[in-house]
């Protein structure tokens, strides 16, 4: 940052795809408001021309090929729709997606809908459709645009009935790892069927209640609750928070 800024100042910022600022300077008076891509497109060099023996006309060259920008696939819940902007919640916090006249929308969306969007590095939506029930929230690069990041191979654990230890195997079987969860103390803002919308020390959280969720009692707006939540925001249990428990999130 070259200086301090206040409300109303016009700034020029260089942002990474995750909306983190690399540099912020004061915009010049002639610079219009807008967003520009700083991702350069690469072009393939034209093939060398070979002179023809029968004519002096130059051989036609192949037009340059433009490489497409990186496209992210974002599956997230809508927090707010503000004109041509969709405010959504992802694993990395809130993201503001711009809807342009070129954006392909499958239908109209509203607060609470889970969407699947193809988004450019400038957070402009190429297309937005409704996510299917089996698609969990997350962000990934569209296949074929960037090399995939290798992941660890999945481990298949056979059922106990199929697990037959060898006679020569004297090792102790590894204990089963309990599911990871976090404990959240927050205030209830709204209860919408199987969703609890609560406010904690880090903002709003949407907690999904399933038939397996253990609920100590009925809750309403303003109640302070203590919930054990899985990484996919599904509640294992919900109970009333004690008076001395402050808003916050902690891991077991």
FENRAUR-V504737 format. One line per field, one symbol per residue. ss: DSSP state (~ for helix, > for strand, _ for the rest). A space follows every 10 residues. Layout:
ss: ???
//
This chain:
ss: __________ >>>>>_____ >>>>>>____ __________ __________ __________ __________ >>>>>>>>>> >>__>>>>>> __>>>>>>>> >>>>>_____ ___>>>>>>> ___>>>>>>> _______>>> >_>__>____ __________ __________ __________ >>>>>>>>>> >>__>>>>>> __>>>>>>__ ___>>_____ ___>>>>>>> ___>>>>>>> _______>>> >_
//
